[in-house]
Amino acid sequence: QVQLVESGGGLVQAGGSLRLSCAASGRTFSSYAMGWFRQAPGKEREFVAAIIWSGGTTYYADSVKGRFTISRDNAKNTVYLQMSSLKPEDTAVYYCAARRSGLYGSIRPYEYDYWGQGTQVTVSS
């Protein structure tokens, strides 16, 4: 069982930056692929970024490519999402997720096994 706790959300002006963190419990974190998803009011949960167990491969949604960076520190059981050049359309609840199949990231929420409770990111114009 893995428990995930996100932090770092908040209110930021357009063009600003935030760094989200997701702290994981358990000794198996380093074997999991990790992902970030987001959900805006009235919309479906959408893929943002993912990273394989080693950190050697990352994946990004087209909407955030070049602005967001996913990374992980397996020694600290933590995955990060550095968000820059934020836009009002980035406003959403951001969730981290863990996937037992650590060799591949996935853009599909149903392929992840564990989820955090989410952290709100609000970007004002």
LUMZAFI-912436 format. One record per residue: residue in three letters; x, y, z of N, C-alpha, C in turn. Coordinates in pm, 1 decimal, m for minus. Atoms other than C-alpha are relative to their C-alpha. Layout:
N
[site 'ALA', [X, Y, Z], [X, Y, Z], [X, Y, Z]]
...
//
This chain:
125
[site 'GLN', [83.9, m119.4, 0.0], [0.0, 0.0, 0.0], [87.6, 124.7, 0.0]]
[site 'VAL', [m74.0, m125.3, 9.8], [126.8, 345.2, m89.7], [m95.1, 114.4, 31.4]]
[site 'GLN', [77.0, m122.2, m25.9], [m4.0, 670.8, 52.9], [73.6, 118.6, m57.9]]
[site 'LEU', [m57.6, m114.9, 69.1], [52.6, 990.3, m139.9], [m59.4, 128.3, 56.9]]
[site 'VAL', [45.1, m127.7, m54.0], [33.1, 1343.0, m2.2], [61.4, 113.3, m81.9]]
[site 'GLU', [m46.0, m113.3, 80.3], [54.0, 1645.4, m231.8], [8.6, 125.5, 85.2]]
[site 'SER', [m11.3, m130.8, m62.7], [161.4, 1991.3, m125.1], [56.4, 98.1, m100.7]]
[site 'GLY', [m60.5, m102.2, 84.1], [270.3, 2320.4, m275.8], [m96.8, 78.8, m85.7]]
[site 'GLY', [96.9, m75.2, 77.2], [m50.7, 2436.8, m435.6], [m24.7, 137.6, 59.9]]
[site 'GLY', [31.3, m133.6, m50.1], [m180.4, 2789.6, m399.9], [m49.4, 90.4, m110.3]]
[site 'LEU', [45.2, m102.6, 93.6], [m277.1, 3111.4, m572.6], [121.8, 72.2, m56.5]]
[site 'VAL', [m113.2, m65.1, 66.0], [m37.0, 3260.3, m825.7], [m52.1, 79.3, m118.9]]
[site 'GLN', [38.0, m78.9, 116.7], [m57.9, 3526.2, m1094.7], [47.9, m67.5, m128.0]]
[site 'ALA', [m40.5, 52.3, 130.0], [m38.2, 3436.3, m1459.4], [146.2, 38.5, m28.2]]
[site 'GLY', [m141.8, m20.6, 24.7], [323.9, 3398.9, m1565.7], [88.5, m42.8, 114.7]]
[site 'GLY', [m75.9, 39.8, m117.5], [428.5, 3287.5, m1219.9], [33.7, m148.2, 0.5]]
[site 'SER', [m46.3, 138.0, m13.8], [567.5, 2958.7, m1093.7], [m44.6, m58.6, 133.2]]
[site 'LEU', [26.1, 75.5, m121.4], [483.0, 2693.0, m838.5], [71.0, m134.0, m12.7]]
[site 'ARG', [m53.2, 136.1, m0.1], [643.6, 2366.3, m736.8], [m86.9, m86.0, 89.4]]
[site 'LEU', [77.6, 96.1, m75.4], [421.5, 2082.0, m631.4], [88.8, m115.6, 43.0]]
[site 'SER', [m70.3, 117.1, m50.8], [552.8, 1797.6, m420.6], [m101.2, m109.1, 32.8]]
[site 'CYS', [83.6, 114.0, m36.3], [410.6, 1452.5, m364.4], [88.3, m96.1, 80.0]]
[site 'ALA', [m76.5, 87.4, m88.1], [547.0, 1258.5, m68.5], [m70.6, m134.6, 11.3]]
[site 'ALA', [55.6, 134.9, m1.6], [497.7, 883.7, m72.3], [50.2, m77.4, 120.7]]
[site 'SER', [m39.2, 92.1, m107.0], [498.9, 633.7, 209.4], [39.3, m133.3, m61.8]]
[site 'GLY', [m30.1, 133.4, 48.6], [637.2, 285.9, 175.4], [137.8, m12.8, m61.4]]
[site 'ARG', [m135.9, 25.2, 47.5], [963.1, 126.5, 71.5], [5.7, m31.0, m147.9]]
[site 'THR', [1.4, 38.2, 141.0], [851.7, 49.8, m283.5], [m11.5, 118.1, m94.1]]
[site 'PHE', [18.6, m118.4, 84.5], [830.8, 407.5, m408.0], [92.4, m1.9, m119.9]]
[site 'SER', [m98.2, m9.1, 108.5], [1144.9, 375.9, m615.8], [m30.5, m94.0, m115.7]]
[site 'SER', [34.5, 92.5, 108.1], [992.2, 94.9, m820.8], [m124.0, 44.0, m78.5]]
[site 'TYR', [125.7, m43.9, 60.9], [677.1, 289.0, m915.6], [25.4, 107.5, m105.1]]
[site 'ALA', [12.3, m117.1, 86.1], [612.3, 509.1, m1212.3], [m97.1, 96.3, 69.0]]
[site 'MET', [81.6, m102.4, m64.8], [457.3, 836.0, m1098.6], [m58.6, 93.4, m104.2]]
[site 'GLY', [64.2, m92.6, 92.2], [216.5, 1071.7, m1265.7], [m65.1, 115.7, 72.3]]
[site 'TRP', [79.1, m114.1, m45.8], [54.3, 1409.2, m1219.7], [m119.4, 15.7, m94.1]]
[site 'PHE', [123.0, m25.9, 73.9], [m303.4, 1470.3, m1328.5], [m64.4, 125.0, 58.0]]
[site 'ARG', [72.5, m114.1, m53.4], [m535.8, 1764.4, m1288.9], [m145.5, m7.3, m42.8]]
[site 'GLN', [142.5, m1.8, 29.7], [m906.8, 1825.2, m1281.6], [m55.8, 136.7, 32.9]]
[site 'ALA', [64.2, m129.3, m17.1], [m1079.7, 2155.9, m1334.2], [m149.9, m21.5, 21.3]]
[site 'PRO', [144.4, 16.2, m24.3], [m1442.6, 2214.1, m1227.9], [m76.1, m29.0, m128.4]]
[site 'GLY', [82.5, 35.2, 114.1], [m1683.7, 2046.6, m1466.2], [72.3, m73.1, m111.6]]
[site 'LYS', [m77.6, 68.3, 104.1], [m1406.1, 1873.1, m1658.1], [50.8, m133.9, 51.2]]
[site 'GLU', [m55.7, 129.1, m36.7], [m1261.1, 1525.1, m1663.1], [144.5, 15.3, 46.5]]
[site 'ARG', [m139.2, m0.3, m42.4], [m933.7, 1443.4, m1496.3], [88.9, m19.5, m122.6]]
[site 'GLU', [m86.7, 8.8, 116.7], [m653.3, 1495.4, m1746.1], [145.5, m19.1, 39.9]]
[site 'PHE', [m141.6, 28.5, m19.8], [m294.6, 1381.8, m1772.6], [80.9, 128.4, m12.0]]
[site 'VAL', [m91.6, m113.6, 5.0], [m22.0, 1636.1, m1703.3], [142.0, m46.9, m31.3]]
[site 'ALA', [m137.6, 44.8, 17.5], [309.7, 1452.0, m1670.8], [18.9, m133.8, 71.1]]
[site 'ALA', [m31.8, 127.1, m63.9], [462.6, 1116.5, m1578.9], [149.4, m24.0, m7.8]]
[site 'ILE', [m142.3, 30.5, m6.6], [802.4, 973.6, m1491.4], [15.6, m145.6, 41.5]]
[site 'ILE', [m18.6, 141.1, m34.3], [929.9, 617.8, m1481.1], [79.5, m13.9, 129.6]]
[site 'TRP', [m57.5, 25.7, m131.6], [1083.8, 456.2, m1173.9], [138.1, 63.2, 18.9]]
[site 'SER', [m137.1, m48.7, m11.1], [1439.5, 566.7, m1247.4], [11.4, 150.3, m23.0]]
[site 'GLY', [m9.1, m140.6, 39.1], [1355.3, 916.5, m1362.5], [58.3, 19.2, m138.3]]
[site 'GLY', [m67.3, m10.5, 128.7], [1515.5, 836.7, m1696.4], [m88.4, 37.7, m116.4]]
[site 'THR', [93.4, m34.8, 106.6], [1204.4, 890.0, m1904.8], [m116.5, 78.0, 59.0]]
[site 'THR', [112.9, m82.0, m43.0], [940.0, 1157.1, m1871.0], [m98.2, 18.8, m115.8]]
[site 'TYR', [106.5, m19.2, 97.5], [612.9, 1226.0, m2047.6], [m76.8, 126.2, 39.3]]
[site 'TYR', [73.8, m122.3, m26.3], [416.4, 1547.9, m2082.5], [m119.3, 14.5, m93.2]]
[site 'ALA', [110.0, m41.3, 85.8], [81.5, 1662.6, m2209.1], [47.3, 116.6, m87.5]]
[site 'ASP', [m40.7, m108.2, 90.8], [116.5, 1896.5, m2506.4], [m26.2, 136.8, 61.9]]
[site 'SER', [38.6, m128.9, m56.7], [m52.8, 2172.1, m2308.2], [99.2, 53.6, 101.6]]
[site 'VAL', [m95.2, m44.5, m102.1], [228.4, 2184.2, m2050.6], [144.5, m16.9, m43.4]]
[site 'LYS', [m135.7, 26.9, 45.9], [531.2, 2080.4, m2253.1], [76.4, 131.4, m14.4]]
[site 'GLY', [m80.6, m120.5, 3.9], [809.4, 2333.2, m2216.4], [m23.8, 94.1, 115.9]]
[site 'ARG', [31.1, m85.7, m115.8], [648.4, 2491.3, m1909.0], [10.2, m76.5, 132.4]]
[site 'PHE', [m0.8, 82.4, m120.8], [626.1, 2205.5, m1657.7], [113.2, m101.6, m8.4]]
[site 'THR', [m103.5, 102.3, m7.9], [898.1, 1967.0, m1541.2], [m31.0, m94.2, 115.0]]
[site 'ILE', [19.4, 100.9, m103.4], [843.1, 1643.6, m1353.0], [136.3, m59.2, 35.5]]
[site 'SER', [m124.5, 60.6, m45.3], [1122.9, 1498.5, m1143.7], [m30.5, m81.5, 125.5]]
[site 'ARG', [19.6, 80.3, m119.5], [1170.3, 1258.0, m856.1], [130.6, m15.2, 75.2]]
[site 'ASP', [m114.1, 28.4, m87.2], [1401.3, 1193.8, m565.1], [m35.3, m127.3, 75.9]]
[site 'ASN', [36.4, 127.9, m61.1], [1381.9, 827.6, m472.8], [52.5, m13.0, 142.5]]
[site 'ALA', [m52.0, 3.4, m137.4], [1593.0, 881.1, m162.1], [m95.8, 68.5, 97.0]]
[site 'LYS', [94.9, m73.1, m83.6], [1323.8, 1117.3, m33.2], [m144.4, m45.8, m22.7]]
[site 'ASN', [135.6, 49.6, 30.0], [1025.3, 921.7, m170.3], [m91.8, 113.0, m45.5]]
[site 'THR', [76.2, m118.4, 40.3], [909.3, 1237.7, m341.5], [8.6, 21.4, m150.9]]
[site 'VAL', [4.3, m40.6, 139.8], [801.8, 1340.5, m688.5], [m44.5, 146.4, m4.0]]
[site 'TYR', [23.8, m144.2, 9.0], [788.0, 1703.4, m797.0], [m61.0, 35.8, m135.6]]
[site 'LEU', [45.8, m58.8, 124.8], [610.7, 1908.9, m1058.1], [31.5, 148.4, 6.0]]
[site 'GLN', [m36.8, m141.1, 8.7], [781.3, 2239.2, m1133.9], [m82.3, 63.0, m111.2]]
[site 'MET', [89.0, m62.7, 95.7], [531.3, 2465.5, m1306.6], [41.7, 145.1, m19.9]]
[site 'SER', [m41.9, m135.3, 32.7], [640.0, 2783.5, m1481.8], [m91.4, 56.2, m107.9]]
[site 'SER', [82.1, m68.5, 100.5], [474.6, 3039.4, m1709.4], [m145.8, m42.6, 11.6]]
[site 'LEU', [135.1, 48.8, m25.3], [144.6, 2949.4, m1551.1], [m104.2, 87.2, m67.5]]
[site 'LYS', [110.1, m64.7, 68.8], [m177.2, 3035.2, m1730.0], [m129.6, m23.0, 78.5]]
[site 'PRO', [127.6, 22.5, m69.5], [m532.4, 3075.8, m1598.2], [m60.4, m136.9, m29.8]]
[site 'GLU', [54.8, 131.7, 34.5], [m625.4, 2756.0, m1781.8], [70.8, m115.5, 69.7]]
[site 'ASP', [m65.0, 102.3, m82.2], [m382.6, 2567.5, m1556.9], [m70.3, m16.8, 134.6]]
[site 'THR', [73.2, 8.4, m126.2], [m622.2, 2627.0, m1267.7], [m73.9, m133.1, 10.1]]
[site 'ALA', [59.3, 132.6, m19.2], [m728.9, 2289.1, m1130.4], [46.1, m54.9, 134.4]]
[site 'VAL', [m55.0, 80.8, m108.9], [m687.9, 2041.8, m849.4], [99.5, m96.2, m63.6]]
[site 'TYR', [m106.7, 84.0, 52.4], [m361.9, 1859.8, m910.5], [16.8, m121.7, 90.2]]
[site 'TYR', [m12.3, 126.6, m70.5], [m327.0, 1494.2, m814.4], [127.9, m71.0, m42.7]]
[site 'CYS', [m106.1, 91.1, 38.9], [m25.5, 1269.7, m801.0], [m51.4, m142.1, 12.4]]
[site 'ALA', [42.9, 138.3, 6.2], [m59.0, 901.3, m871.3], [120.7, m90.8, m17.4]]
[site 'ALA', [m108.4, 98.4, 7.1], [157.7, 591.1, m845.4], [m46.8, m122.7, m77.2]]
[site 'ARG', [30.7, 115.2, 84.3], [170.2, 302.9, m1087.9], [100.3, m109.5, 30.0]]
[site 'ARG', [m89.5, 109.4, m35.8], [310.3, m34.9, m983.6], [89.3, m41.7, m115.3]]
[site 'SER', [m81.9, 31.7, 116.6], [433.1, m100.4, m1334.5], [92.4, 117.9, m26.0]]
[site 'GLY', [m85.9, m116.5, m2.6], [730.0, 127.0, m1298.5], [78.0, 29.0, m125.3]]
[site 'LEU', [m83.3, m17.1, 118.8], [889.9, 79.1, m1638.4], [m58.8, 99.4, m99.1]]
[site 'TYR', [65.6, m86.1, 97.6], [636.5, 289.0, m1824.2], [m90.4, 99.7, 69.8]]
[site 'GLY', [98.5, m95.7, m44.0], [448.4, 605.8, m1758.9], [m126.6, m22.5, m79.3]]
[site 'SER', [126.6, 14.7, 71.0], [87.7, 629.8, m1868.6], [m77.7, 130.7, 7.3]]
[site 'ILE', [86.3, m118.2, 1.1], [m150.4, 905.1, m1967.1], [m140.5, m33.5, 47.2]]
[site 'ARG', [134.9, 46.1, m34.4], [m452.5, 699.5, m1855.4], [m16.2, m11.1, 150.8]]
[site 'PRO', [17.3, 3.4, m146.4], [m577.5, 757.5, m1501.3], [m26.6, m140.7, 53.5]]
[site 'TYR', [37.5, 131.6, m51.8], [m714.6, 403.3, m1471.7], [118.5, m95.8, 9.2]]
[site 'GLU', [m118.2, 85.3, m6.8], [m365.7, 259.8, m1512.3], [86.6, 30.2, 122.6]]
[site 'TYR', [m71.0, m31.1, m123.7], [m254.2, 411.5, m1182.2], [m71.2, m66.3, 118.1]]
[site 'ASP', [51.2, 82.2, m109.3], [m297.4, 220.0, m859.3], [m29.6, 78.5, 127.2]]
[site 'TYR', [16.5, m78.6, m122.4], [m273.8, 486.7, m589.2], [m7.6, 147.8, m35.2]]
[site 'TRP', [22.7, m142.5, 26.1], [m382.8, 850.1, m570.7], [11.8, 80.1, 129.9]]
[site 'GLY', [3.1, m93.7, m110.2], [m325.8, 1145.3, m345.2], [m133.4, 71.2, 7.7]]
[site 'GLN', [126.6, m68.9, m22.9], [m598.5, 1374.3, m218.0], [m13.4, 127.1, m83.4]]
[site 'GLY', [4.0, m116.4, 87.7], [m507.7, 1661.4, m447.2], [39.4, 128.7, 68.7]]
[site 'THR', [m33.6, m133.2, m48.7], [m384.6, 2017.1, m408.7], [m47.5, 102.2, m102.7]]
[site 'GLN', [60.2, m99.0, 88.7], [m552.5, 2325.6, m552.0], [105.6, 95.9, m52.4]]
[site 'VAL', [m82.1, m101.9, 64.4], [m367.4, 2544.9, m798.4], [m94.2, 98.1, m69.2]]
[site 'THR', [83.2, m103.2, 60.1], [m532.4, 2872.8, m893.8], [90.1, 105.8, m60.9]]
[site 'VAL', [m79.8, m99.2, 71.3], [m381.9, 3102.8, m1154.7], [m90.9, 115.3, m38.0]]
[site 'SER', [82.5, m117.2, 27.7], [m524.6, 3454.1, m1169.3], [54.4, 74.8, m120.9]]
[site 'SER', [m41.2, m73.3, 120.5], [m519.4, 3663.7, m1485.0], [31.0, 145.4, 31.9]]
//
